Amino acid sequence: MKKTKRGSESKVSEMLSEYNFDYSKSKPNRFAKTEKQIVVQIDEDVAKVFSSSEKVNTALRTLIHSYPKRNSKTTS
């Protein structure tokens, strides 16, 4: 860490109203949670029935479990 000379204190200027960042040099955060989310648009009448995305997901999971299970064939 560099030490500054005494007497040459830098003045803190006021914040600008807008800053321009160069996002072309940015890198993705490798520590951020990488969970894929898919956005699906539903019709207005369906949206009136479900008040949250959790309720939609619960209904869809129930529907998925009601389907007959497929036999998955693996080729060796």
ZIQUIWO-V744954 format. One record per helix or strand. SS is the DSSP state (H for helix, E for strand). FROM is the first residue (numbers start at 1). TO is the last residue. If there is no record, write none. Layout:
BEGIN
ss=SS from=FROM to=TO
ss=SS from=FROM to=TO
END
This chain:
BEGIN
ss=H from=23 to=25
ss=H from=44 to=49
ss=H from=53 to=66
END
